[in-house]
Amino acid sequence: MIKVDNLKKRFGNIVALDDVSFEVNKGETFGLLGPNGAGKTTAINILCGLTRPDQGTVSLDGKADPTVPEVRLSLGVVPQTLALYEELSAQENLRFFGRIYELRGRKLKERISNCLEIAGLSQRSKERVSKYSGGMKRRLNMVCSLLHEPPLLLLDEPTVGVDPQSRNLIFETIEAMKKQGRTIIYTTHYMEEAQRLCDRVAILDHGRILDMDSVENLIIKHGGPSHIEAEFEEKLSDPDKLKSFIEDKNAQFEEAKIRFKTSQPMESLAMLNRSGMRFRTLKVQTANLEDVFLNLTGRRLRDQ
Amino acid sequence: MSKALFIAFKDLKVLVSNKGNVFWVFGFPVLMALLFGAIYSSAGSGPSGIKIAVVDEDKSRFSALYMLKLESYEALEIIHLSQDEAIEQVRKGKVAAAVILKEGFGDGFEALFNSDESRLEIAADPSRKMESGYLQGLLAKAQFETLGNQSVDKKWMRDQIKLLRNDVQTDDKLNSAQAKLYLDFFDSFDTLVKDANDVTFGGGFKGDLLKFSKIDVNKENEGPITPFQTTFSQAMLWGMLTCTVTFAISIVKERSNGTFDRLRICPLGHAHILGGKGLACFITAILVICVLYVIAKTIFKMPIGNLFLFILAVFCMVLCFVGLMMFISTWGRTEQSVGAAGWATIVIMALLGGVTFPTAFLPSWLRPFSQVNPVRWSIFALEGTIWRNFTPLEMLSPCLMLLAIGFTSFLLGVVMLRRQTQ
């Protein structure tokens, strides 16, 4: 559905993208995860034809060159910055963009009504956008790109600076789009979002893809061990017996508590359970994409 | 085309949603036409009430008559002061100039033709050179007129001749042949004054020595000729200029708001986007001109020469400024910078185009720039159709110039915009 080959882009001395290649299958949600300045927006801009790459090719649904206007008809792009006419109402914004996407008559009316509902703006559709809250603007910013029901969706950090309620609404909308079989590219620097929404994720840093796989596989490959902390009802009478279950040589044993790292948390928990000791509390901290990024780059996602 | 129309209508909607924009685009040109129309209609004979201070050190009958003559001019407002007070008033900017009638100013021909010593001094405010120039003309006119009136007095005239004879006779620089030539002339002149009867003599000298008559170059119209014919063409131009800046700012605003990129992400070519923007500017400008035209025709009964040529002039002018709008929009990255650059350019164009003062006052090295000044050509084209009675052939040069400037600006704007957005 989307094929990107050896993209390179420089802005003066800054390398924004360095030999980036990936493919996104039909119906897949693909995440570009990286800190600010990693090259995510440049990649999206090249994919939607806003920026020409210095080198490399992009193919959308078999059609090359997204700078051709007709190719962009199958594309819905949610830009990172709010791109709305604040002097107009939500309805007028949607009507304008709908017409640009060649929607007319009843179809246009239906789509406007549907999008207003998705964005939760039906009641305030005739108010000027300038009077909306940040979250409302974000939601409208998103649905303006869904009006023409594009099979390909490019979302560039759509939740930046929004309230939790709007964020959930945006997530639910994206999940609904996934269920409808849309192909989605989602950029973010929030690992929770990538973990929740994306089937596969590419870790992007300084314009290079460091690795690319499903979230689970990335964590297995680069996430490091999980941390388990268990507290028992009674004191540990025979810690050596427990040590034989635990591969972590640095495991810590206290009176009724044990802390250790493991690459197979489920198996470790099952073995602890079989030891016959009764748990009072149990804390399991598994590795996540933050750890993946830390292990791959030596930095945290939001260090910069 | 329909997509460009949608963009244009959206832009018009955005424009009218802001009351400030509506005023500057529609209200301001109308107010300007009315204001300047009122100024021109009450100032047919030149500027009124230039305030000057007159210092009479001569205290002669002639200087008194001269001051009376100056006071009779509507264009002057006279106050009488001492020399120090008068110069102080000039320094403070309270009067345009101080006119000092030195001792001997009333010595008739002697005072007028003596090139060695000036008997009339002017201390003018250096920031009011145009008024000063106009004032010098009035002072000379008053001097000739006072002298003319004085010359009717035969006795005074013969005394003047006697004085001139004495001067020649005592002048060492003249040889005897030259002196004889002058003395013979004075004798003949004295005989003429003595022998001529009062009617013949008075008819020759009495009244204004310098008389002007005006030839009206306005077309003979069916309706009345009004100063609004001039001011409405300027107002139409100001309406255009305001449109140009407003839409140039709207383009940069779209860029800073991100909506320009959103449009570029849509299935639209550059031509659609820029065409839509240009179309909105074009429609607004035409609307402004229509509003001004209706007001001019219905309220001020302003005659328009050839309507077809007028429409042609408007069409060329609007296309020119649409092109210019595209170019100006690329002169900055923010609304503030484009707004400032746009207005600065417009003020300079208006200055060099003869809107604010005559191009004759421009230094010679600046005059060639007015050849590529769209303001100058716009005024020329509009006036050509309203009252200069241009033929279609005469309209060709301003129209072609406007189209050429507009087309070149549009191309430059598109190239710059593409560069900036890639």
Interface residues (C-beta under 8 A of the other chain):
Chain A: C48 G49 L50 T51 R52 P69 E70 R72 L73 L75 V77 P79 T81 L82 A83 L84 Y85 E86 E87 L88 E92 F96 F97 R99 I100 Y101 E102 R128 C144
Chain B: S2 K3 F6 I7 K10 K13 V14 S17 N18 N257 G258 T259 D261 R262 L263 R264 I265 C266 P267 L268 G269 H272 Q422
